[in-house]
Amino acid sequence: MVELLDRFRAAALDAGATSDPDTTRAGEKVIVRWREPHRHYHTLAHLTAVLDVVDQHADLAARADVVRLAAWFHDAVYDPRAAGDANERDSAALAESMLTGLGVPTPTVAEVRRLVLLTAGHAVAADDRDGALLCDADLAVLAAPPASYERYAAAIRREYAHVPEPAFRAGRAAVLTNLLALPALFRSLPLASRWEEPARDNVRRELATLTQEPENAG
């Protein structure tokens, strides 16, 4: 946990935060959010995986420090019962409030906010290097080996345990259909070349399962 907190501090200070003690306290508050008990996929493990991709491919970004901060906040607010893009909007608002309080320059805060909002639909402009890296890191799980992907899908189902099975199937199928409709799931060329086809195979397989008629229990 100390190492993870150090990563938040480093990203915030690199982006212009002016108070190290305040930055530490802010990082602790963000980590508490990622550890909420209702999370099964959107956990510290997911956050760490996203940060690792950003760190490994920081050369693809225009401002890696800003992408790292956006990664920290992109699911900082996560309520499975929220409608539409409310989680992303609330996460962006949290980022704006906390980073402004830390003294991060206003243009940088605005860019973090923009990047967080991109993760609602993962639609990224062709020339948006930072948006591409963040969204690619966020969707990296889609390209995981099939067994890992199935664990991810099962964790998502647990987060939506309150949703009846027919409604969950319909909603999840809509999400996956929208992903497949994107021109590309991954935009950063080094990542797209390795991840695009495995990810589409995984998504298609899950979608086929969701749209199958459930077995008649009677």
Sine and cosine of phi, psi and omega as CSV:
sin_phi,cos_phi,sin_psi,cos_psi,sin_omega,cos_omega
0.00,0.00,-0.59,0.81,0.02,-1.00
-0.88,0.47,-0.67,0.74,0.01,-1.00
-0.89,0.45,-0.65,0.76,0.00,-1.00
-0.91,0.42,-0.67,0.75,0.04,-1.00
-0.89,0.46,-0.63,0.78,0.05,-1.00
-0.88,0.48,-0.56,0.83,0.01,-1.00
-0.93,0.38,-0.61,0.79,0.07,-1.00
-0.90,0.43,-0.74,0.67,-0.02,-1.00
-0.84,0.54,-0.71,0.70,-0.03,-1.00
-0.89,0.45,-0.69,0.72,-0.01,-1.00
-0.90,0.44,-0.70,0.71,-0.03,-1.00
-0.91,0.41,-0.69,0.73,-0.01,-1.00
-0.93,0.38,-0.63,0.77,0.06,-1.00
-0.88,0.48,-0.53,0.85,-0.03,-1.00
-1.00,0.09,-0.05,1.00,0.10,-0.99
0.91,-0.42,0.13,0.99,0.07,-1.00
-0.86,0.51,0.60,-0.80,-0.17,-0.99
-0.96,-0.27,-0.14,0.99,-0.04,-1.00
-0.76,-0.65,0.93,-0.37,-0.01,-1.00
-0.89,0.45,-0.73,0.68,0.02,-1.00
-0.87,0.50,-0.67,0.74,0.03,-1.00
-0.90,0.44,-0.60,0.80,0.02,-1.00
-0.90,0.44,-0.66,0.75,0.05,-1.00
-0.87,0.49,-0.71,0.70,0.00,-1.00
-0.90,0.44,-0.63,0.78,0.02,-1.00
-0.90,0.44,-0.68,0.73,0.03,-1.00
-0.87,0.50,-0.65,0.76,0.03,-1.00
-0.88,0.47,-0.65,0.76,0.00,-1.00
-0.92,0.40,-0.63,0.77,0.01,-1.00
-0.92,0.38,-0.66,0.75,0.01,-1.00
-0.88,0.48,-0.63,0.77,0.06,-1.00
-0.84,0.55,-0.66,0.75,0.01,-1.00
-0.89,0.46,-0.68,0.73,-0.02,-1.00
-0.93,0.37,-0.23,0.97,-0.02,-1.00
-0.98,-0.20,0.22,0.98,-0.01,-1.00
-0.85,0.52,0.63,-0.78,-0.14,-0.99
-0.92,0.38,-0.35,0.94,-0.01,-1.00
-0.98,0.17,-0.08,1.00,0.00,-1.00
-1.00,0.05,0.69,-0.72,0.07,-1.00
-0.82,-0.57,-0.54,0.84,0.14,-0.99
-0.95,-0.32,-0.69,0.73,-0.06,-1.00
-0.98,0.18,0.90,0.44,-0.13,-0.99
-0.91,-0.42,-0.07,-1.00,0.09,-1.00
-0.87,0.50,-0.48,0.88,0.04,-1.00
-0.90,0.43,-0.67,0.75,0.05,-1.00
-0.91,0.40,-0.71,0.70,0.03,-1.00
-0.84,0.55,-0.73,0.69,-0.02,-1.00
-0.89,0.46,-0.65,0.76,0.01,-1.00
-0.89,0.45,-0.66,0.75,0.02,-1.00
-0.91,0.42,-0.72,0.69,0.02,-1.00
-0.87,0.49,-0.63,0.78,-0.01,-1.00
-0.90,0.44,-0.67,0.74,0.04,-1.00
-0.89,0.45,-0.69,0.72,0.00,-1.00
-0.88,0.48,-0.70,0.72,0.01,-1.00
-0.90,0.43,-0.66,0.75,-0.04,-1.00
-0.93,0.38,-0.42,0.91,-0.06,-1.00
-0.82,-0.57,0.54,0.84,-0.04,-1.00
-0.86,0.50,-0.44,0.90,0.00,-1.00
-0.92,0.40,-0.27,0.96,0.01,-1.00
-0.99,0.15,-0.26,0.97,-0.09,-1.00
-1.00,-0.05,0.44,-0.90,0.17,-0.99
-0.97,0.22,-0.66,0.76,0.05,-1.00
-0.68,-0.74,1.00,-0.05,-0.05,-1.00
-0.89,0.45,-0.54,0.84,0.00,-1.00
-0.89,0.46,-0.62,0.78,0.01,-1.00
-0.94,0.34,-0.64,0.77,0.04,-1.00
-0.90,0.44,-0.64,0.77,0.04,-1.00
-0.88,0.47,-0.71,0.71,0.02,-1.00
-0.89,0.46,-0.65,0.76,0.04,-1.00
-0.89,0.45,-0.60,0.80,0.06,-1.00
-0.88,0.47,-0.68,0.73,0.03,-1.00
-0.85,0.52,-0.62,0.78,-0.11,-0.99
-0.99,-0.13,-0.15,0.99,-0.23,-0.97
-0.91,0.42,-0.46,0.89,0.11,-0.99
-0.80,-0.60,0.46,0.89,-0.02,-1.00
-0.88,0.47,-0.54,0.84,0.17,-0.99
-0.97,-0.26,0.88,-0.48,-0.03,-1.00
-0.59,-0.81,0.96,-0.28,0.04,-1.00
-0.83,-0.55,0.95,-0.32,-0.03,-1.00
-0.86,0.50,-0.29,0.96,0.00,-1.00
-1.00,0.04,-0.12,0.99,-0.02,-1.00
-0.95,0.33,0.50,-0.87,-0.04,-1.00
-1.00,-0.09,0.53,-0.85,0.13,-0.99
0.82,0.57,-0.74,-0.67,-0.04,-1.00
-0.99,-0.16,0.44,0.90,-0.05,-1.00
-0.87,0.50,-0.63,0.78,0.01,-1.00
-0.89,0.46,-0.70,0.72,0.00,-1.00
-0.91,0.41,-0.65,0.76,0.02,-1.00
-0.91,0.41,-0.65,0.76,0.03,-1.00
-0.94,0.34,-0.59,0.81,0.06,-1.00
-0.90,0.43,-0.66,0.75,0.03,-1.00
-0.90,0.43,-0.64,0.76,0.02,-1.00
-0.91,0.41,-0.63,0.77,0.06,-1.00
-0.89,0.46,-0.70,0.72,0.04,-1.00
-0.86,0.52,-0.71,0.70,-0.01,-1.00
-0.87,0.49,-0.71,0.70,-0.03,-1.00
-0.91,0.41,-0.76,0.66,-0.08,-1.00
-0.94,0.35,-0.69,0.72,-0.05,-1.00
-0.94,0.34,-0.59,0.81,0.09,-1.00
-0.88,0.47,-0.67,0.74,0.03,-1.00
-0.90,0.44,-0.41,0.91,0.02,-1.00
-1.00,0.05,-0.04,1.00,0.03,-1.00
1.00,0.04,0.18,0.98,0.05,-1.00
-0.90,0.43,0.72,-0.70,-0.04,-1.00
-0.82,0.57,0.58,-0.81,-0.08,-1.00
-0.82,0.57,-0.70,0.72,0.02,-1.00
-0.89,0.46,-0.57,0.82,0.02,-1.00
-0.94,0.35,-0.67,0.74,0.06,-1.00
-0.86,0.51,-0.68,0.73,0.00,-1.00
-0.89,0.46,-0.60,0.80,0.01,-1.00
-0.94,0.33,-0.63,0.77,0.08,-1.00
-0.87,0.49,-0.71,0.70,0.02,-1.00
-0.85,0.53,-0.72,0.69,0.00,-1.00
-0.86,0.51,-0.69,0.72,-0.04,-1.00
-0.91,0.41,-0.67,0.74,0.03,-1.00
-0.86,0.51,-0.69,0.72,-0.02,-1.00
-0.90,0.44,-0.48,0.87,0.02,-1.00
-0.88,0.48,-0.48,0.88,-0.08,-1.00
-0.96,0.29,-0.07,1.00,0.08,-1.00
-0.93,0.37,-0.67,0.74,-0.05,-1.00
-0.84,-0.55,-0.18,0.98,0.01,-1.00
0.84,0.54,0.52,0.86,0.09,-1.00
-0.99,-0.11,0.91,-0.42,-0.17,-0.99
-0.84,-0.54,0.70,-0.71,0.06,-1.00
-0.91,0.41,0.46,-0.89,-0.09,-1.00
-0.87,0.48,-0.50,0.86,-0.06,-1.00
-0.99,-0.17,0.21,0.98,-0.06,-1.00
-1.00,-0.09,1.00,0.08,-0.06,-1.00
-0.90,0.43,-0.66,0.75,-0.03,-1.00
-0.94,0.34,-0.67,0.75,0.06,-1.00
-0.89,0.46,-0.63,0.78,0.01,-1.00
-0.89,0.45,-0.71,0.70,-0.04,-1.00
-0.91,0.41,-0.69,0.72,0.00,-1.00
-0.89,0.46,-0.75,0.66,-0.04,-1.00
-0.92,0.39,-0.61,0.79,0.06,-1.00
-0.89,0.46,-0.67,0.74,0.02,-1.00
-0.91,0.42,-0.63,0.77,-0.02,-1.00
-0.91,0.41,-0.58,0.81,-0.05,-1.00
-1.00,-0.08,0.08,1.00,-0.08,-1.00
-0.83,0.56,-0.53,0.84,-0.01,-1.00
-0.86,0.51,-0.44,0.90,-0.01,-1.00
-0.88,0.47,-0.45,0.89,-0.03,-1.00
-1.00,-0.10,0.17,0.98,-0.01,-1.00
-0.92,0.40,0.34,-0.94,0.13,-0.99
-0.81,0.59,0.50,-0.87,-0.11,-0.99
-0.77,0.64,-0.67,0.74,-0.01,-1.00
-0.90,0.43,-0.64,0.76,0.03,-1.00
-0.93,0.38,-0.63,0.78,0.04,-1.00
-0.88,0.47,-0.66,0.76,0.00,-1.00
-0.90,0.43,-0.58,0.81,0.07,-1.00
-0.91,0.41,-0.62,0.78,0.07,-1.00
-0.88,0.48,-0.74,0.68,-0.02,-1.00
-0.89,0.46,-0.63,0.78,0.02,-1.00
-0.92,0.40,-0.60,0.80,0.03,-1.00
-0.92,0.40,-0.62,0.78,0.08,-1.00
-0.88,0.48,-0.68,0.73,0.01,-1.00
-0.87,0.48,-0.62,0.78,0.01,-1.00
-0.91,0.42,-0.57,0.82,0.05,-1.00
-0.91,0.41,-0.43,0.90,-0.01,-1.00
-0.94,-0.34,0.57,0.83,-0.03,-1.00
-0.88,0.48,-0.39,0.92,-0.01,-1.00
-0.97,0.24,-0.18,0.98,-0.05,-1.00
-1.00,-0.08,0.79,-0.61,0.05,-1.00
-0.85,0.52,0.48,-0.88,-0.12,-0.99
-0.82,0.57,-0.74,0.67,-0.02,-1.00
-0.87,0.50,-0.67,0.74,0.00,-1.00
-0.93,0.37,-0.62,0.78,0.03,-1.00
-0.90,0.44,-0.72,0.70,-0.01,-1.00
-0.84,0.54,-0.70,0.71,-0.02,-1.00
-0.91,0.41,-0.70,0.71,-0.02,-1.00
-0.92,0.39,-0.70,0.71,0.01,-1.00
-0.91,0.41,-0.64,0.77,0.03,-1.00
-0.88,0.48,-0.62,0.79,0.03,-1.00
-0.90,0.43,-0.66,0.75,0.04,-1.00
-0.87,0.49,-0.73,0.68,-0.04,-1.00
-0.92,0.38,-0.60,0.80,0.04,-1.00
-0.89,0.45,-0.66,0.75,0.04,-1.00
-0.90,0.43,-0.61,0.79,0.05,-1.00
-0.90,0.44,-0.71,0.70,-0.01,-1.00
-0.91,0.42,-0.41,0.91,0.00,-1.00
-0.98,0.21,-0.26,0.97,0.05,-1.00
-0.89,0.46,0.58,-0.82,0.04,-1.00
-0.83,0.56,-0.57,0.82,0.07,-1.00
-0.45,-0.90,0.63,-0.78,0.08,-1.00
-0.96,0.28,-0.53,0.85,-0.03,-1.00
-0.82,-0.58,0.67,-0.74,-0.10,-0.99
-0.94,-0.33,-0.46,0.89,0.00,-1.00
-0.97,0.25,0.88,-0.48,-0.20,-0.98
-0.81,0.59,-0.70,0.72,-0.01,-1.00
-0.88,0.48,-0.52,0.86,0.01,-1.00
-0.99,0.12,-0.67,0.74,-0.03,-1.00
-0.86,0.50,-0.62,0.78,-0.06,-1.00
-0.90,0.44,-0.48,0.88,-0.02,-1.00
-0.99,-0.12,-0.52,0.85,-0.23,-0.97
-0.96,-0.27,-0.39,0.92,-0.18,-0.98
-0.86,0.51,-0.81,0.59,-0.08,-1.00
-0.94,0.35,-0.70,0.72,0.08,-1.00
-0.86,0.52,-0.61,0.79,0.00,-1.00
-0.92,0.40,-0.72,0.70,0.00,-1.00
-0.90,0.44,-0.60,0.80,0.06,-1.00
-0.88,0.47,-0.70,0.71,0.01,-1.00
-0.88,0.47,-0.72,0.69,-0.04,-1.00
-0.90,0.43,-0.68,0.73,0.01,-1.00
-0.89,0.46,-0.63,0.77,-0.01,-1.00
-0.91,0.42,-0.70,0.72,0.03,-1.00
-0.91,0.42,-0.66,0.75,-0.01,-1.00
-0.88,0.48,-0.66,0.75,0.03,-1.00
-0.88,0.47,-0.62,0.78,0.02,-1.00
-0.91,0.41,-0.66,0.75,-0.03,-1.00
-0.92,0.38,-0.52,0.86,-0.09,-1.00
-1.00,-0.06,-0.02,1.00,0.11,-0.99
-0.94,0.33,0.54,-0.84,0.09,-1.00
-0.92,0.39,0.81,-0.59,0.05,-1.00
-0.90,0.44,0.51,-0.86,0.00,-1.00
-0.90,0.44,0.63,-0.78,-0.01,-1.00
-0.94,0.33,0.90,-0.43,-0.04,-1.00
-0.96,0.28,-0.28,0.96,-0.02,-1.00
-1.00,-0.02,0.00,0.00,0.00,0.00
